[in-house]
Amino acid sequence: MRCSLLRPDPAQRGRLEEIRDNLIARIAEAEREGWLGEVEGLKVSLAGAEEKLRQLDRGHGQHAAVDLGIPTTRGDR
């Protein structure tokens, strides 16, 4: 969840939503119990899960070709 380089698979959206919902429940439990360090760590993971879902919404989970242009040699300049 926390890795910014990880690109989620659109087929795993349901699983990401389950993880997000579980993190929300775990944060509520940790806050009730006064586990402040746990709350902070879970919030970081929740932010990561929510970002992965936003990536899917923006379509970043799809692979597309990128035009890199035609390379030139130094003599071509």
N, CA, C and O atoms as a GROMACS GRO file, in nm:
protein
  308
    1MET      N    1   0.080  -0.119   0.000
    1MET     CA    2   0.000   0.000   0.000
    1MET      C    3   0.085   0.127   0.000
    1MET      O    4   0.050   0.225  -0.065
    2ARG      N    5   0.193   0.124   0.072
    2ARG     CA    6   0.272   0.246   0.090
    2ARG      C    7   0.368   0.273  -0.025
    2ARG      O    8   0.421   0.384  -0.035
    3CYS      N    9   0.392   0.176  -0.110
    3CYS     CA   10   0.490   0.192  -0.218
    3CYS      C   11   0.432   0.278  -0.330
    3CYS      O   12   0.333   0.241  -0.392
    4SER      N   13   0.494   0.392  -0.354
    4SER     CA   14   0.443   0.483  -0.456
    4SER      C   15   0.465   0.429  -0.598
    4SER      O   16   0.399   0.474  -0.691
    5LEU      N   17   0.557   0.334  -0.615
    5LEU     CA   18   0.584   0.278  -0.747
    5LEU      C   19   0.488   0.167  -0.785
    5LEU      O   20   0.476   0.134  -0.903
    6LEU      N   21   0.420   0.110  -0.688
    6LEU     CA   22   0.326   0.002  -0.715
    6LEU      C   23   0.205   0.056  -0.790
    6LEU      O   24   0.139   0.149  -0.744
    7ARG      N   25   0.176  -0.003  -0.905
    7ARG     CA   26   0.058   0.034  -0.983
    7ARG      C   27  -0.046  -0.075  -0.965
    7ARG      O   28  -0.022  -0.191  -1.000
    8PRO      N   29  -0.162  -0.040  -0.910
    8PRO     CA   30  -0.262  -0.143  -0.880
    8PRO      C   31  -0.326  -0.200  -1.007
    8PRO      O   32  -0.340  -0.130  -1.108
    9ASP      N   33  -0.362  -0.325  -1.000
    9ASP     CA   34  -0.432  -0.394  -1.107
    9ASP      C   35  -0.581  -0.360  -1.094
    9ASP      O   36  -0.638  -0.381  -0.986
   10PRO      N   37  -0.645  -0.309  -1.198
   10PRO     CA   38  -0.787  -0.275  -1.189
   10PRO      C   39  -0.875  -0.391  -1.142
   10PRO      O   40  -0.979  -0.368  -1.080
   11ALA      N   41  -0.834  -0.514  -1.169
   11ALA     CA   42  -0.911  -0.630  -1.126
   11ALA      C   43  -0.910  -0.645  -0.974
   11ALA      O   44  -0.993  -0.716  -0.918
   12GLN      N   45  -0.816  -0.579  -0.906
   12GLN     CA   46  -0.803  -0.589  -0.761
   12GLN      C   47  -0.872  -0.475  -0.686
   12GLN      O   48  -0.851  -0.459  -0.566
   13ARG      N   49  -0.954  -0.396  -0.756
   13ARG     CA   50  -1.022  -0.282  -0.693
   13ARG      C   51  -1.103  -0.326  -0.570
   13ARG      O   52  -1.097  -0.261  -0.466
   14GLY      N   53  -1.178  -0.434  -0.583
   14GLY     CA   54  -1.258  -0.483  -0.470
   14GLY      C   55  -1.172  -0.514  -0.349
   14GLY      O   56  -1.208  -0.482  -0.236
   15ARG      N   57  -1.059  -0.575  -0.372
   15ARG     CA   58  -0.967  -0.607  -0.262
   15ARG      C   59  -0.912  -0.480  -0.198
   15ARG      O   60  -0.900  -0.473  -0.076
   16LEU      N   61  -0.878  -0.381  -0.280
   16LEU     CA   62  -0.829  -0.253  -0.226
   16LEU      C   63  -0.936  -0.186  -0.141
   16LEU      O   64  -0.906  -0.126  -0.037
   17GLU      N   65  -1.061  -0.194  -0.184
   17GLU     CA   66  -1.170  -0.136  -0.106
   17GLU      C   67  -1.187  -0.208   0.028
   17GLU      O   68  -1.213  -0.145   0.130
   18GLU      N   69  -1.172  -0.341   0.026
   18GLU     CA   70  -1.177  -0.419   0.151
   18GLU      C   71  -1.066  -0.376   0.245
   18GLU      O   72  -1.088  -0.358   0.365
   19ILE      N   73  -0.946  -0.361   0.191
   19ILE     CA   74  -0.831  -0.320   0.273
   19ILE      C   75  -0.857  -0.182   0.333
   19ILE      O   76  -0.833  -0.160   0.452
   20ARG      N   77  -0.906  -0.089   0.250
   20ARG     CA   78  -0.936   0.047   0.299
   20ARG      C   79  -1.038   0.042   0.412
   20ARG      O   80  -1.020   0.106   0.516
   21ASP      N   81  -1.146  -0.034   0.392
   21ASP     CA   82  -1.250  -0.044   0.495
   21ASP      C   83  -1.196  -0.105   0.624
   21ASP      O   84  -1.231  -0.062   0.734
   22ASN      N   85  -1.110  -0.207   0.610
   22ASN     CA   86  -1.050  -0.270   0.727
   22ASN      C   87  -0.959  -0.173   0.800
   22ASN      O   88  -0.957  -0.170   0.923
   23LEU      N   89  -0.883  -0.093   0.726
   23LEU     CA   90  -0.795   0.006   0.789
   23LEU      C   91  -0.876   0.110   0.867
   23LEU      O   92  -0.837   0.150   0.976
   24ILE      N   93  -0.988   0.152   0.812
   24ILE     CA   94  -1.075   0.249   0.881
   24ILE      C   95  -1.123   0.189   1.013
   24ILE      O   96  -1.122   0.256   1.116
   25ALA      N   97  -1.165   0.063   1.009
   25ALA     CA   98  -1.211  -0.003   1.132
   25ALA      C   99  -1.096  -0.019   1.232
   25ALA      O  100  -1.117   0.000   1.352
   26ARG      N  101  -0.978  -0.052   1.185
   26ARG     CA  102  -0.863  -0.069   1.275
   26ARG      C  103  -0.820   0.064   1.336
   26ARG      O  104  -0.777   0.068   1.451
   27ILE      N  105  -0.831   0.173   1.260
   27ILE     CA  106  -0.799   0.305   1.314
   27ILE      C  107  -0.896   0.340   1.426
   27ILE      O  108  -0.855   0.389   1.531
   28ALA      N  109  -1.025   0.314   1.404
   28ALA     CA  110  -1.126   0.343   1.507
   28ALA      C  111  -1.097   0.263   1.634
   28ALA      O  112  -1.106   0.316   1.745
   29GLU      N  113  -1.061   0.135   1.618
   29GLU     CA  114  -1.028   0.051   1.735
   29GLU      C  115  -0.905   0.105   1.806
   29GLU      O  116  -0.903   0.116   1.929
   30ALA      N  117  -0.803   0.139   1.731
   30ALA     CA  118  -0.679   0.189   1.792
   30ALA      C  119  -0.703   0.320   1.865
   30ALA      O  120  -0.644   0.344   1.971
   31GLU      N  121  -0.789   0.406   1.811
   31GLU     CA  122  -0.821   0.532   1.879
   31GLU      C  123  -0.897   0.506   2.009
   31GLU      O  124  -0.871   0.570   2.110
   32ARG      N  125  -0.991   0.410   2.005
   32ARG     CA  126  -1.065   0.374   2.127
   32ARG      C  127  -0.972   0.322   2.236
   32ARG      O  128  -0.989   0.351   2.354
   33GLU      N  129  -0.873   0.244   2.194
   33GLU     CA  130  -0.782   0.180   2.288
   33GLU      C  131  -0.665   0.271   2.329
   33GLU      O  132  -0.590   0.238   2.420
   34GLY      N  133  -0.651   0.384   2.262
   34GLY     CA  134  -0.544   0.476   2.297
   34GLY      C  135  -0.408   0.435   2.241
   34GLY      O  136  -0.305   0.473   2.295
   35TRP      N  137  -0.408   0.359   2.133
   35TRP     CA  138  -0.283   0.313   2.072
   35TRP      C  139  -0.238   0.417   1.970
   35TRP      O  140  -0.255   0.396   1.850
   36LEU      N  141  -0.182   0.527   2.016
   36LEU     CA  142  -0.152   0.641   1.930
   36LEU      C  143  -0.051   0.609   1.820
   36LEU      O  144  -0.066   0.654   1.707
   37GLY      N  145   0.052   0.534   1.853
   37GLY     CA  146   0.151   0.496   1.752
   37GLY      C  147   0.089   0.410   1.643
   37GLY      O  148   0.121   0.425   1.525
   38GLU      N  149   0.002   0.321   1.682
   38GLU     CA  150  -0.067   0.235   1.586
   38GLU      C  151  -0.158   0.318   1.495
   38GLU      O  152  -0.167   0.293   1.375
   39VAL      N  153  -0.225   0.418   1.554
   39VAL     CA  154  -0.314   0.504   1.476
   39VAL      C  155  -0.235   0.573   1.364
   39VAL      O  156  -0.280   0.576   1.250
   40GLU      N  157  -0.120   0.626   1.397
   40GLU     CA  158  -0.040   0.698   1.297
   40GLU      C  159   0.003   0.605   1.183
   40GLU      O  160  -0.008   0.642   1.066
   41GLY      N  161   0.050   0.487   1.216
   41GLY     CA  162   0.091   0.392   1.113
   41GLY      C  163  -0.025   0.349   1.024
   41GLY      O  164  -0.010   0.338   0.903
   42LEU      N  165  -0.139   0.325   1.085
   42LEU     CA  166  -0.257   0.285   1.008
   42LEU      C  167  -0.304   0.398   0.917
   42LEU      O  168  -0.351   0.373   0.806
   43LYS      N  169  -0.292   0.521   0.963
   43LYS     CA  170  -0.333   0.635   0.880
   43LYS      C  171  -0.244   0.647   0.757
   43LYS      O  172  -0.291   0.684   0.649
   44VAL      N  173  -0.117   0.617   0.772
   44VAL     CA  174  -0.026   0.619   0.657
   44VAL      C  175  -0.067   0.511   0.557
   44VAL      O  176  -0.070   0.535   0.436
   45SER      N  177  -0.099   0.394   0.608
   45SER     CA  178  -0.144   0.285   0.519
   45SER      C  179  -0.276   0.320   0.453
   45SER      O  180  -0.296   0.291   0.335
   46LEU      N  181  -0.367   0.382   0.527
   46LEU     CA  182  -0.496   0.422   0.471
   46LEU      C  183  -0.476   0.524   0.359
   46LEU      O  184  -0.540   0.515   0.254
   47ALA      N  185  -0.388   0.620   0.380
   47ALA     CA  186  -0.360   0.718   0.275
   47ALA      C  187  -0.306   0.649   0.150
   47ALA      O  188  -0.342   0.686   0.038
   48GLY      N  189  -0.222   0.548   0.168
   48GLY     CA  190  -0.170   0.473   0.054
   48GLY      C  191  -0.279   0.397  -0.020
   48GLY      O  192  -0.282   0.397  -0.143
   49ALA      N  193  -0.370   0.334   0.055
   49ALA     CA  194  -0.480   0.260  -0.007
   49ALA      C  195  -0.571   0.355  -0.085
   49ALA      O  196  -0.615   0.324  -0.196
   50GLU      N  197  -0.599   0.470  -0.026
   50GLU     CA  198  -0.685   0.567  -0.094
   50GLU      C  199  -0.619   0.622  -0.219
   50GLU      O  200  -0.687   0.648  -0.319
   51GLU      N  201  -0.488   0.641  -0.215
   51GLU     CA  202  -0.416   0.687  -0.335
   51GLU      C  203  -0.421   0.583  -0.445
   51GLU      O  204  -0.436   0.617  -0.562
   52LYS      N  205  -0.408   0.455  -0.409
   52LYS     CA  206  -0.415   0.348  -0.509
   52LYS      C  207  -0.553   0.347  -0.574
   52LYS      O  208  -0.564   0.327  -0.695
   53LEU      N  209  -0.658   0.368  -0.496
   53LEU     CA  210  -0.793   0.374  -0.553
   53LEU      C  211  -0.808   0.496  -0.645
   53LEU      O  212  -0.873   0.486  -0.749
   54ARG      N  213  -0.750   0.608  -0.607
   54ARG     CA  214  -0.754   0.726  -0.695
   54ARG      C  215  -0.680   0.700  -0.825
   54ARG      O  216  -0.722   0.744  -0.932
   55GLN      N  217  -0.568   0.627  -0.817
   55GLN     CA  218  -0.494   0.593  -0.939
   55GLN      C  219  -0.582   0.512  -1.033
   55GLN      O  220  -0.582   0.534  -1.154
   56LEU      N  221  -0.657   0.417  -0.976
   56LEU     CA  222  -0.746   0.338  -1.059
   56LEU      C  223  -0.854   0.426  -1.122
   56LEU      O  224  -0.891   0.408  -1.238
   57ASP      N  225  -0.906   0.521  -1.045
   57ASP     CA  226  -1.009   0.612  -1.097
   57ASP      C  227  -0.956   0.698  -1.210
   57ASP      O  228  -1.029   0.731  -1.303
   58ARG      N  229  -0.828   0.736  -1.202
   58ARG     CA  230  -0.765   0.818  -1.305
   58ARG      C  231  -0.720   0.735  -1.424
   58ARG      O  232  -0.680   0.790  -1.527
   59GLY      N  233  -0.725   0.603  -1.411
   59GLY     CA  234  -0.684   0.517  -1.521
   59GLY      C  235  -0.537   0.484  -1.523
   59GLY      O  236  -0.488   0.431  -1.622
   60HIS      N  237  -0.463   0.514  -1.416
   60HIS     CA  238  -0.319   0.484  -1.414
   60HIS      C  239  -0.292   0.336  -1.399
   60HIS      O  240  -0.177   0.294  -1.412
   61GLY      N  241  -0.393   0.258  -1.373
   61GLY     CA  242  -0.371   0.114  -1.365
   61GLY      C  243  -0.361   0.049  -1.501
   61GLY      O  244  -0.327  -0.068  -1.512
   62GLN      N  245  -0.390   0.128  -1.607
   62GLN     CA  246  -0.385   0.076  -1.743
   62GLN      C  247  -0.248   0.106  -1.802
   62GLN      O  248  -0.188   0.210  -1.776
   63HIS      N  249  -0.201   0.014  -1.881
   63HIS     CA  250  -0.071   0.033  -1.945
   63HIS      C  251  -0.094   0.089  -2.085
   63HIS      O  252  -0.177   0.038  -2.160
   64ALA      N  253  -0.022   0.192  -2.119
   64ALA     CA  254  -0.034   0.253  -2.252
   64ALA      C  255   0.106   0.275  -2.308
   64ALA      O  256   0.203   0.293  -2.234
   65ALA      N  257   0.115   0.275  -2.440
   65ALA     CA  258   0.242   0.300  -2.506
   65ALA      C  259   0.276   0.448  -2.492
   65ALA      O  260   0.188   0.534  -2.495
   66VAL      N  261   0.404   0.476  -2.478
   66VAL     CA  262   0.451   0.613  -2.468
   66VAL      C  263   0.547   0.638  -2.582
   66VAL      O  264   0.641   0.561  -2.602
   67ASP      N  265   0.524   0.745  -2.658
   67ASP     CA  266   0.612   0.780  -2.768
   67ASP      C  267   0.734   0.852  -2.712
   67ASP      O  268   0.722   0.960  -2.654
   68LEU      N  269   0.850   0.793  -2.730
   68LEU     CA  270   0.974   0.851  -2.679
   68LEU      C  271   1.049   0.928  -2.787
   68LEU      O  272   1.156   0.983  -2.760
   69GLY      N  273   0.995   0.934  -2.907
   69GLY     CA  274   1.062   1.005  -3.015
   69GLY      C  275   1.167   0.919  -3.081
   69GLY      O  276   1.185   0.802  -3.048
   70ILE      N  277   1.236   0.979  -3.177
   70ILE     CA  278   1.340   0.908  -3.251
   70ILE      C  279   1.475   0.959  -3.202
   70ILE      O  280   1.500   1.079  -3.203
   71PRO      N  281   1.563   0.870  -3.159
   71PRO     CA  282   1.693   0.914  -3.109
   71PRO      C  283   1.778   0.971  -3.223
   71PRO      O  284   1.766   0.931  -3.338
   72THR      N  285   1.863   1.064  -3.187
   72THR     CA  286   1.956   1.122  -3.284
   72THR      C  287   2.099   1.101  -3.235
   72THR      O  288   2.124   1.080  -3.117
   73THR      N  289   2.189   1.107  -3.329
   73THR     CA  290   2.330   1.099  -3.292
   73THR      C  291   2.386   1.241  -3.286
   73THR      O  292   2.321   1.335  -3.332
   74ARG      N  293   2.502   1.257  -3.232
   74ARG     CA  294   2.562   1.390  -3.221
   74ARG      C  295   2.583   1.455  -3.356
   74ARG      O  296   2.579   1.578  -3.367
   75GLY      N  297   2.605   1.377  -3.458
   75GLY     CA  298   2.625   1.432  -3.593
   75GLY      C  299   2.497   1.485  -3.656
   75GLY      O  300   2.502   1.561  -3.752
   76ASP      N  301   2.381   1.446  -3.601
   76ASP     CA  302   2.252   1.489  -3.655
   76ASP      C  303   2.216   1.629  -3.610
   76ASP      O  304   2.119   1.686  -3.661
   77ARG      N  305   2.287   1.687  -3.517
   77ARG     CA  306   2.247   1.816  -3.462
   77ARG      C  307   2.284   1.926  -3.548
   77ARG      O  308   2.257   2.042  -3.516
   0.00000   0.00000   0.00000
